[in-house]
């Protein structure tokens, strides 16, 4: 990770050197820069950034010569597609937790910072990610309900001075807010849900952007299935038939099968 930071710093310096070079070619004047922002001495930008890039290269080369601590990941190349299929499908050891064979992602999609995690750390992160998804799916209705309550028109009139007089003067505004605010709260929570799913998938330690996106879509699917189908449809059907179910508990399946199609999703 320290090497990644040095490489990122070198890339920033290189972009600054390129900019200074372009300015010189366009204006025929050597651009200046400060060695320290605001208070530093002004020096030739092209020479200064070139020297800083050279120093970063020396630091990176020294770190490479010293060697890096081995990680739990490796990328292996093969000469034939048949060898790739055999390596991925065959068990290489009797211990199922020793390591996992997967097709390597595209180099541009690799999350290099996740490659340094040990297998045990990845398993812990994966289990915690699963727990986060379960908690998200199960308790999502709590913040949504709380936000809807806070945006309730009666609550707002009690907390915002002068709002009640305004609503009395403009009755149409009250009807608009009554139908708009609860839906707005739900839309806001729905808009941040994909970002939460992506953050959980990234926390799991997946090594590819594509794998992170796939895991986020899977979590989002479970959320939609539970909250919009099981909770809304089945919950609504259960409430509609609650009295009959209380009278005849053994008829719950037939009663739900009759009332469930009438629920709107």
ZIZI-V636962 format. One record per backbone hydrogen bond with DSSP energy under -1.0 kcal/mol. NH is the residue of the N-H (numbers start at 1). CO is the residue of the C=O. E is the energy in kcal/mol with one decimal. If there is no record, write none. Layout:
# ZIZI-V636962
NH_CO_E, NH_CO_E
This chain:
# ZIZI-V636962
5_1_-1.9, 6_2_-2.1, 7_3_-2.5, 8_4_-2.3, 9_5_-2.2, 10_6_-2.4, 11_7_-2.2, 12_8_-1.8, 13_9_-2.2, 14_10_-2.5, 15_11_-2.1, 16_12_-1.9, 17_13_-2.5, 18_14_-2.6, 19_15_-2.2, 20_16_-2.4, 21_17_-2.3, 22_18_-2.4, 23_19_-2.4, 24_20_-2.1, 25_21_-2.2, 26_22_-1.9, 27_23_-2.3, 28_24_-2.5, 33_43_-2.3, 35_41_-1.9, 39_37_-2.3, 40_36_-2.6, 43_33_-3.0, 45_31_-2.8, 48_44_-2.3, 49_45_-2.6, 50_46_-1.9, 51_47_-2.1, 52_48_-2.2, 53_49_-2.4, 54_50_-1.9, 55_51_-2.0, 56_52_-2.2, 57_53_-2.4, 58_54_-2.0, 59_55_-2.1, 60_56_-2.6, 61_57_-2.7, 62_58_-2.3, 63_59_-2.1, 64_60_-2.3, 65_61_-2.5, 66_62_-1.8, 84_80_-1.3, 85_81_-2.4, 86_82_-2.2, 87_83_-2.3, 88_84_-2.2, 89_85_-2.2, 90_86_-2.2, 98_95_-1.5, 109_106_-2.3, 111_207_-2.8, 112_110_-1.1, 114_111_-1.7, 115_112_-1.3, 122_118_-2.3, 123_119_-2.1, 124_120_-2.1, 125_121_-2.5, 126_122_-2.5, 127_123_-2.3, 128_124_-2.5, 129_125_-2.6, 130_126_-2.2, 131_127_-2.1, 132_128_-2.6, 133_129_-2.2, 134_130_-2.3, 135_131_-2.6, 136_132_-2.6, 137_133_-2.8, 138_134_-2.5, 139_135_-2.8, 142_139_-1.1, 144_140_-1.5, 145_141_-2.7, 146_142_-2.5, 147_143_-2.7, 148_144_-2.4, 149_145_-2.2, 150_146_-2.4, 151_147_-1.7, 152_149_-1.3, 156_152_-2.3, 157_153_-2.3, 158_154_-1.2, 159_155_-1.2, 160_156_-2.9, 163_160_-1.5, 166_162_-1.6, 167_163_-2.4, 168_164_-2.0, 169_165_-1.8, 170_166_-2.1, 173_170_-1.1, 175_171_-1.6, 176_172_-2.1, 177_173_-2.6, 178_174_-2.4, 179_175_-1.5, 180_176_-1.6, 181_177_-2.4, 184_180_-2.2, 185_181_-2.2, 186_182_-1.8, 187_183_-2.2, 188_184_-2.3, 189_185_-2.0, 190_186_-2.3, 191_187_-1.9, 192_188_-1.4, 196_192_-1.8, 197_193_-2.3, 198_194_-2.3, 199_195_-2.2, 200_196_-2.3, 201_197_-2.3, 202_198_-2.5, 203_199_-2.0, 204_200_-1.3, 205_202_-1.3, 209_109_-2.7, 212_208_-2.0, 213_209_-2.5, 214_210_-2.3, 215_211_-2.3, 216_212_-2.3, 217_213_-2.4, 218_214_-2.0, 219_215_-2.3, 220_216_-2.4, 221_217_-2.2, 222_218_-2.2, 223_219_-2.1, 224_220_-2.5, 225_221_-2.8, 226_222_-2.4, 227_223_-2.8, 228_224_-1.9, 230_225_-2.3, 231_226_-3.5, 234_229_-1.7, 235_230_-1.1, 236_232_-2.2, 237_233_-2.5, 238_234_-2.5, 239_235_-2.3, 240_236_-2.2, 241_237_-1.4, 242_239_-1.1, 245_241_-2.6, 246_242_-2.3, 247_243_-1.5, 248_244_-2.6, 251_248_-1.8, 252_249_-1.3, 255_251_-2.5, 256_252_-2.3, 257_253_-2.1, 258_254_-1.2, 259_255_-2.1, 260_256_-2.7, 263_260_-2.0
